[in-house]
Amino acid sequence: MLKKELSIYTFGDLLQHFPHRHVDKTKVTPIAALTPDMDFVQVKGVLLGLHSIGEKRSKRMVAQLKDESGYLELAWFQGIQYVQKNLVEGQTYLVFGRLGFFNGKPQIVHPEIEPFEVQTMSQKSLLEPVYGSTEKLKSRGLNGKQLGKLTQVLFQQISERDLPENLPAHLLVDRMGRWEAFRQIHFPSSQAKYKQALSRLIFEELFIAQIRLNLIKIDRHKNSKGQVFEKVGDYFNTFYNNYLPFELTGAQKRVIKEIRQDVAKGFQMNRLLQGDVGSGKTMIALMAMLIAADNGFQSCLMAPTEILAQQHYSSLTELLKEMPVEVAILTGSTKAAERRRILKGLADDTIHFVVGTHALIEDPVQFKRLGLAVIDEQHRFGVEQRSKLWKKASIPPHVLVMTATPIPRTLAMTAYGDLDYSIMDELPPGRQPIKTVHRYETSRASVMDFVKSEIQKGRQAYYVYPLIEESEKLSYEDLMQGYEQVKSFFPEPTYKISMVHGKMHNDLKSENMNRFKSGDTQISRHHSN
């Protein structure tokens, strides 16, 4: 059960199942002193009025806990038989749990409760660990407290030699040792010791992750095979000199230079390109694809959704309309005849660039000379999915990953440490900076008023929803619910509204996208997938 629920397979895994907080159970608060701003509290009092309310599924147990200052209500919705069997009215108990208020009165639901004895308090540690558990484990008697007891027993069976030091001595100056850190993070002797243990174990995890990722990067730079793009030729130069729609920014020129250096070395390029929406990442991808074409190689651009793939395809075809370059788009909704044409073109190298969704990784898609794979928003694709794309070439293609998600450099060094990292920190001339703000649900009406004022200025707006329809598992607002809500704020025909999502027929989807693009609709609502 521990394996399935918490992925605890070994004693080492149990040690790595750290408590998510500690509570001071030596402190007892008078009931009259309880206030709504308190979280977890411990009180002592006499149990009174223990009885059940309701029947069958709605049955619950309630009781009062009385101390010298007042009354606290206790409630149980589960484990009722245990409560009836083990708790005794008139006896003094020590009660711990999350404090709530119901009808203005203090209440603890599903409290931890034990008979009070003087020695009970003296035996309690200053900071008692609270471990995460699951409902299934709790039903089998393995709640957070039981997991703590298992961990306590484990520490009685092991010693320092079972947790040997794994950091060099010079990194341990003013830093807690490994054995002591594991003991103090579970059962700290003080808050200061806990913070030292936490700092040590966080450092260890990040240090080892950084070493591992650097080894991967070093190995890739030294040993990975990659196609050699020896030259920058006619495709690149013709586009750059004749059809470039605007002067490249310094950031774009820098990134193109980094890519040119990568692809000429004979090792596989694996570069992450981060830049805000509008920073010109698609132009970088196109220039890299033109370098691939100059060296006789095909390129693919994989996007996580059909809408994004269509946007990339439209951008590329518009930019390359005067160039002798064949661009295709392949998605799950591509018609059979068109699909056959594209598959043939990729196999015989008459199609230079292909834009697509997950459809690109399907087995029937074979390239004659795939040299570059551009991936938009890599986090939306699994590792196994991406690896299928690499196998479509005898030597893995160069990889350019694009993301609009702001990634702090320190995070990029860890989470994306196996990738070389480029950042687009300039906007092309004339592009307005993107302003991102966060508003709570309570500000919804003022946000709608702001959108209304922008529409009156001749501007447009679009709303993005994570779900198309209501989900039993997720509490996010869905597209259909949002559609009705937006209509209530922006009644038709005064305002024109369109909707786009993946389950729509392609013709209707295209029509609604074009209506928004042409300005025929002022508001568009999208499903994020």
HELIX and SHEET records of a PDB file:
HELIX    1   1 LEU A    2  LEU A    6  1                                   5    
HELIX    2   2 PHE A   11  GLN A   16  1                                   6    
HELIX    3   3 ILE A   31  ALA A   33  5                                   3    
HELIX    4   4 LYS A   56  SER A   58  5                                   3    
HELIX    5   5 ILE A   80  ASN A   86  1                                   7    
HELIX    6   6 VAL A  118  GLN A  123  1                                   6    
HELIX    7   7 GLU A  135  SER A  139  1                                   5    
HELIX    8   8 GLY A  144  GLN A  157  1                                  14    
HELIX    9   9 GLU A  160  ASP A  162  5                                   3    
HELIX   10  10 ALA A  169  LEU A  171  5                                   3    
HELIX   11  11 ARG A  178  HIS A  186  1                                   9    
HELIX   12  12 GLN A  191  ASN A  223  1                                  33    
HELIX   13  13 ASP A  234  THR A  238  1                                   5    
HELIX   14  14 PHE A  239  TYR A  243  3                                   5    
HELIX   15  15 GLY A  250  VAL A  263  1                                  14    
HELIX   16  16 LYS A  281  ASP A  294  1                                  14    
HELIX   17  17 GLU A  306  LEU A  319  1                                  14    
HELIX   18  18 ALA A  336  ALA A  347  1                                  12    
HELIX   19  19 HIS A  358  ILE A  361  5                                   4    
HELIX   20  20 GLN A  378  ARG A  380  5                                   3    
HELIX   21  21 VAL A  383  TRP A  390  1                                   8    
HELIX   22  22 ARG A  409  ALA A  415  1                                   7    
HELIX   23  23 GLU A  441  SER A  443  5                                   3    
HELIX   24  24 ARG A  444  GLN A  456  1                                  13    
HELIX   25  25 LEU A  479  PHE A  489  1                                  11    
HELIX   26  26 ASN A  506  SER A  518  1                                  13    
SHEET    1   A 2 ARG A  21  VAL A  23  0                                        
SHEET    2   A 2 GLU A 128  VAL A 130 -1                                        
SHEET    1   B 6 GLU A 112  PRO A 115  0                                        
SHEET    2   B 6 THR A  92  PHE A 102 -1                                        
SHEET    3   B 6 PHE A  40  ILE A  53 -1                                        
SHEET    4   B 6 ARG A  60  LYS A  66 -1                                        
SHEET    5   B 6 TYR A  71  TRP A  76 -1                                        
SHEET    6   B 6 LYS A 105  VAL A 109  1                                        
SHEET    1   C 7 VAL A 327  LEU A 330  0                                        
SHEET    2   C 7 PHE A 353  GLY A 356  1                                        
SHEET    3   C 7 GLN A 298  MET A 302  1                                        
SHEET    4   C 7 LEU A 370  ASP A 376  1                                        
SHEET    5   C 7 HIS A 398  THR A 403  1                                        
SHEET    6   C 7 ASN A 270  GLY A 275  1                                        
SHEET    7   C 7 ASP A 420  MET A 424  1                                        
SHEET    1   D 3 ALA A 461  TYR A 465  0                                        
SHEET    2   D 3 ILE A 523  HIS A 527  1                                        
SHEET    3   D 3 ILE A 497  VAL A 500  1                                        
END                                                                             
